[in-house]
Amino acid sequence: MPEELMVVLGTSAICAAAFGIAAQLASVFRARAAAAAQFEYRQLVHDANDAQRRVSEALDRAMDELGSLRARTESMERLLKDVG
């Protein structure tokens, strides 16, 4: 009977250790996945900020061009009034 008990206890200890190792490995894999997701999110935010900056710069250039066109149009209107 003591040999059978030792076998059962030994098997239980091995199973418990295997379960503990599996739980630790799962925890490590979850942590790695979370770190990867966080990196991807940071990259997405960085890319979005770059895109927003480029759009803002393009809008500034368009506004400058519009202002220039408006000034030239007003000048032409004054010239046409004077001629006509």
N, CA, C and O of each residue as an XYZ file, in Angstrom:
336
protein
N       0.814     -1.204      0.000
C       0.000      0.000      0.000
C       0.852      1.260      0.000
O       0.516      2.197     -0.724
N       1.936      1.340      0.770
C       2.738      2.559      0.743
C       3.341      2.833     -0.631
O       3.487      3.999     -1.000
N       3.700      1.799     -1.408
C       4.231      2.021     -2.738
C       3.172      2.623     -3.647
O       3.469      3.521     -4.435
N       1.962      2.147     -3.547
C       0.868      2.682     -4.351
C       0.602      4.136     -3.984
O       0.336      4.968     -4.851
N       0.677      4.430     -2.698
C       0.474      5.802     -2.231
C       1.577      6.707     -2.765
O       1.305      7.837     -3.172
N       2.806      6.231     -2.769
C       3.928      7.007     -3.283
C       3.756      7.262     -4.790
O       4.052      8.351     -5.282
N       3.282      6.259     -5.496
C       3.048      6.418     -6.943
C       1.964      7.464     -7.180
O       2.105      8.324     -8.050
N       0.890      7.391     -6.411
C      -0.206      8.349     -6.565
C       0.277      9.745     -6.204
O      -0.008     10.700     -6.927
N       1.001      9.880     -5.102
C       1.507     11.197     -4.695
C       2.521     11.731     -5.707
O       2.513     12.918     -6.032
N       3.377     10.866     -6.194
C       4.356     11.285     -7.199
C       3.695     11.739     -8.481
O       4.069     12.762     -9.053
N       2.718     10.984     -8.929
C       1.977     11.339    -10.134
C       1.229     12.656     -9.936
O       1.182     13.492    -10.838
N       0.644     12.834     -8.750
C      -0.075     14.078     -8.443
C       0.882     15.256     -8.439
O       0.553     16.330     -8.943
N       2.059     15.060     -7.874
C       3.045     16.143     -7.834
C       3.505     16.509     -9.241
O       3.651     17.688     -9.565
N       3.731     15.505    -10.067
C       4.147     15.765    -11.448
C       3.044     16.489    -12.216
O       3.322     17.418    -12.975
N       1.809     16.072    -12.026
C       0.672     16.727    -12.692
C       0.530     18.170    -12.219
O       0.279     19.067    -13.023
N       0.690     18.396    -10.912
C       0.593     19.754    -10.378
C       1.706     20.632    -10.926
O       1.469     21.792    -11.263
N       2.919     20.094    -11.020
C       4.034     20.853    -11.572
C       3.795     21.156    -13.047
O       4.057     22.269    -13.503
N       3.305     20.183    -13.784
C       3.024     20.395    -15.205
C       1.946     21.452    -15.387
O       2.040     22.287    -16.287
N       0.926     21.424    -14.543
C      -0.134     22.430    -14.613
C       0.437     23.806    -14.299
O       0.101     24.782    -14.971
N       1.290     23.898    -13.291
C       1.903     25.181    -12.934
C       2.760     25.726    -14.065
O       2.721     26.921    -14.359
N       3.533     24.853    -14.698
C       4.365     25.287    -15.820
C       3.497     25.742    -16.985
O       3.786     26.755    -17.621
N       2.441     25.000    -17.261
C       1.532     25.380    -18.349
C       0.871     26.727    -18.061
O       0.711     27.553    -18.960
N       0.490     26.942    -16.810
C      -0.131     28.219    -16.447
C       0.868     29.366    -16.619
O       0.495     30.438    -17.095
N       2.127     29.155    -16.239
C       3.153     30.183    -16.396
C       3.407     30.468    -17.881
O       3.528     31.626    -18.282
N       3.484     29.425    -18.683
C       3.689     29.621    -20.116
C       2.532     30.395    -20.741
O       2.741     31.282    -21.568
N       1.325     30.055    -20.341
C       0.158     30.781    -20.857
C       0.233     32.248    -20.461
O      -0.099     33.127    -21.256
N       0.665     32.513    -19.242
C       0.803     33.891    -18.772
C       1.850     34.643    -19.594
O       1.649     35.804    -19.949
N       2.959     33.983    -19.892
C       4.006     34.607    -20.698
C       3.489     34.916    -22.100
O       3.734     36.001    -22.628
N       2.781     33.974    -22.700
C       2.253     34.192    -24.043
C       1.225     35.326    -24.056
O       1.191     36.121    -24.996
N       0.392     35.405    -23.023
C      -0.576     36.511    -22.934
C       0.146     37.850    -22.803
O      -0.251     38.836    -23.424
N       1.198     37.885    -22.000
C       1.960     39.125    -21.819
C       2.614     39.544    -23.130
O       2.626     40.727    -23.471
N       3.159     38.575    -23.865
C       3.772     38.896    -25.159
C       2.733     39.411    -26.144
O       2.986     40.361    -26.885
N       1.579     38.789    -26.149
C       0.510     39.233    -27.057
C       0.054     40.645    -26.693
O      -0.189     41.470    -27.574
N      -0.060     40.919    -25.398
C      -0.468     42.259    -24.964
C       0.592     43.290    -25.353
O       0.254     44.390    -25.790
N       1.859     42.944    -25.199
C       2.936     43.867    -25.574
C       2.924     44.130    -27.077
O       3.130     45.262    -27.515
N       2.686     43.098    -27.855
C       2.623     43.267    -29.312
C       1.445     44.155    -29.696
O       1.576     45.025    -30.556
N       0.306     43.939    -29.065
C      -0.871     44.761    -29.357
C      -0.620     46.211    -28.969
O      -1.020     47.127    -29.688
N       0.033     46.421    -27.847
C       0.334     47.788    -27.404
C       1.297     48.454    -28.385
O       1.131     49.630    -28.707
N       2.293     47.724    -28.860
C       3.221     48.279    -29.845
C       2.476     48.656    -31.124
O       2.698     49.729    -31.685
N       1.593     47.772    -31.580
C       0.826     48.054    -32.798
C      -0.068     49.271    -32.602
O      -0.216     50.080    -33.518
N      -0.666     49.412    -31.420
C      -1.508     50.575    -31.136
C      -0.670     51.854    -31.151
O      -1.086     52.866    -31.715
N       0.507     51.806    -30.530
C       1.378     52.986    -30.542
C       1.785     53.349    -31.961
O       1.841     54.528    -32.311
N       2.070     52.343    -32.778
C       2.436     52.596    -34.168
C       1.263     53.209    -34.922
O       1.450     54.118    -35.731
N       0.056     52.717    -34.660
C      -1.139     53.261    -35.295
C      -1.346     54.724    -34.906
O      -1.666     55.554    -35.756
N      -1.166     55.039    -33.627
C      -1.312     56.422    -33.157
C      -0.260     57.311    -33.813
O      -0.556     58.430    -34.234
N       0.969     56.807    -33.896
C       2.050     57.571    -34.532
C       1.719     57.848    -35.996
O       1.880     58.972    -36.470
N       1.258     56.828    -36.709
C       0.901     56.989    -38.117
C      -0.272     57.955    -38.287
O      -0.290     58.759    -39.219
N      -1.246     57.873    -37.385
C      -2.399     58.782    -37.450
C      -1.956     60.224    -37.215
O      -2.440     61.140    -37.880
N      -1.038     60.425    -36.272
C      -0.531     61.779    -36.024
C       0.216     62.312    -37.238
O       0.072     63.482    -37.591
N       1.015     61.462    -37.881
C       1.717     61.885    -39.090
C       0.729     62.268    -40.189
O       0.900     63.285    -40.861
N      -0.292     61.456    -40.365
C      -1.297     61.745    -41.391
C      -2.014     63.050    -41.083
O      -2.264     63.851    -41.984
N      -2.344     63.266    -39.821
C      -3.028     64.504    -39.438
C      -2.131     65.719    -39.689
O      -2.608     66.764    -40.132
N      -0.836     65.580    -39.405
C       0.103     66.678    -39.646
C       0.189     66.986    -41.144
O       0.193     68.151    -41.541
N       0.258     65.938    -41.973
C       0.339     66.154    -43.421
C      -0.929     66.819    -43.954
O      -0.853     67.700    -44.810
N      -2.081     66.408    -43.458
C      -3.343     67.015    -43.882
C      -3.388     68.478    -43.460
O      -3.827     69.339    -44.222
N      -2.934     68.752    -42.251
C      -2.916     70.130    -41.765
C      -1.994     71.000    -42.613
O      -2.338     72.136    -42.939
N      -0.828     70.473    -42.967
C       0.097     71.227    -43.811
C      -0.509     71.479    -45.188
O      -0.365     72.570    -45.742
N      -1.178     70.483    -45.736
C      -1.821     70.641    -47.045
C      -2.940     71.672    -46.968
O      -3.116     72.472    -47.887
N      -3.685     71.655    -45.887
C      -4.755     72.634    -45.711
C      -4.183     74.041    -45.586
O      -4.744     74.991    -46.133
N      -3.072     74.180    -44.870
C      -2.428     75.492    -44.753
C      -1.986     76.000    -46.127
O      -2.172     77.174    -46.450
N      -1.399     75.105    -46.936
C      -0.980     75.515    -48.283
C      -2.192     75.908    -49.131
O      -2.134     76.882    -49.881
N      -3.275     75.165    -49.014
C      -4.490     75.472    -49.786
C      -5.064     76.815    -49.352
O      -5.531     77.591    -50.185
N      -5.029     77.088    -48.061
C      -5.548     78.374    -47.565
C      -4.674     79.531    -48.059
O      -5.190     80.591    -48.413
N      -3.359     79.330    -48.084
C      -2.465     80.365    -48.612
C      -2.760     80.621    -50.091
O      -2.828     81.769    -50.530
N      -2.931     79.559    -50.835
C      -3.236     79.686    -52.265
C      -4.583     80.377    -52.469
O      -4.718     81.213    -53.363
N      -5.562     80.042    -51.665
C      -6.875     80.676    -51.765
C      -6.776     82.165    -51.466
O      -7.400     82.987    -52.136
N      -5.988     82.501    -50.456
C      -5.804     83.922    -50.138
C      -5.147     84.668    -51.288
O      -5.528     85.796    -51.598
N      -4.164     84.044    -51.919
C      -3.495     84.651    -53.069
C      -4.470     84.821    -54.232
O      -4.489     85.867    -54.881
N      -5.272     83.803    -54.493
C      -6.266     83.897    -55.564
C      -7.291     84.983    -55.276
O      -7.704     85.712    -56.178
N      -7.695     85.086    -54.033
C      -8.678     86.105    -53.649
C      -8.100     87.507    -53.885
O      -8.789     88.393    -54.390
N      -6.838     87.695    -53.517
C      -6.217     89.010    -53.703
C      -6.109     89.348    -55.192
O      -6.368     90.484    -55.589
N      -5.729     88.372    -56.012
C      -5.621     88.624    -57.447
C      -6.987     88.883    -58.062
O      -7.115     89.718    -58.957
N      -8.000     88.182    -57.595
C      -9.349     88.383    -58.124
C      -9.853     89.778    -57.776
O     -10.452     90.448    -58.617
N      -9.617     90.216    -56.554
C     -10.040     91.563    -56.155
C      -9.316     92.616    -56.989
O      -9.909     93.626    -57.368
N      -8.043     92.383    -57.273
C      -7.277     93.313    -58.096
C      -7.853     93.379    -59.505
O      -7.974     94.458    -60.085
N      -8.205     92.223    -60.047
C      -8.792     92.201    -61.384
C     -10.159     92.874    -61.393
O     -10.498     93.568    -62.352
N     -10.949     92.679    -60.340
C     -12.264     93.325    -60.266
C     -12.114     94.836    -60.246
O     -12.871     95.538    -60.917
N     -11.154     95.348    -59.491
C     -10.929     96.803    -59.437
C     -10.505     97.315    -60.821
O     -10.962     98.367    -61.268
N      -9.636     96.567    -61.484
C      -9.176     96.963    -62.820
C     -10.334     96.991    -63.803
O     -10.442     97.916    -64.607
N     -11.204     95.980    -63.747
C     -12.363     95.952    -64.662
C     -13.337     97.094    -64.369
O     -13.940     97.644    -65.291
N     -13.494     97.453    -63.098
C     -14.375     98.578    -62.760
C     -13.803     99.881    -63.323
O     -14.530    100.726    -63.845
N     -12.500    100.016    -63.203
C     -11.869    101.242    -63.697
C     -11.958    101.332    -65.221
O     -12.154    102.421    -65.759
N     -11.821    100.224    -65.911
C     -11.860    100.201    -67.373
C     -13.294    100.360    -67.854
O     -13.551    101.083    -68.817
N     -14.210     99.700    -67.201
C     -15.588     99.659    -67.663
C     -16.357    100.808    -67.221
O     -17.543    100.915    -67.534
